[in-house]
Amino acid sequence: VGGVMSIYIVLAITVAPPRIGVAASIGLVIAGNLVMAALIDQYGLFGQEQVALTWPRVLGLLLLAAGAALSLARG
């Protein structure tokens, strides 16, 4: 699964920057990684210990989403 996801990330980073910009591309990759990490923690996927999704973590993810959305906005 890691190899397939790596191919997807490399393809996305190759295709996205000319269309949406480098900063937005990197921001979206980081946002995606952190959201997936929160889901893995929440549900204890891959044999990991479950970590509750508390309000500070939700607030952080919402701020991250807002930052990614602002980086996509065309001026």
HUSUL-V183253 format. One record per helix or strand of 2 or more residues. SS is the DSSP state (H for helix, E for strand). FROM is the first residue (numbers start at 1). LEN is the number of residues. If there is no record, write none. Layout:
# HUSUL-V183253
ss->SS from->FROM len->LEN
ss->SS from->FROM len->LEN
This chain:
# HUSUL-V183253
ss->H from->2 len->19
ss->H from->22 len->22
ss->H from->45 len->3
ss->H from->55 len->18
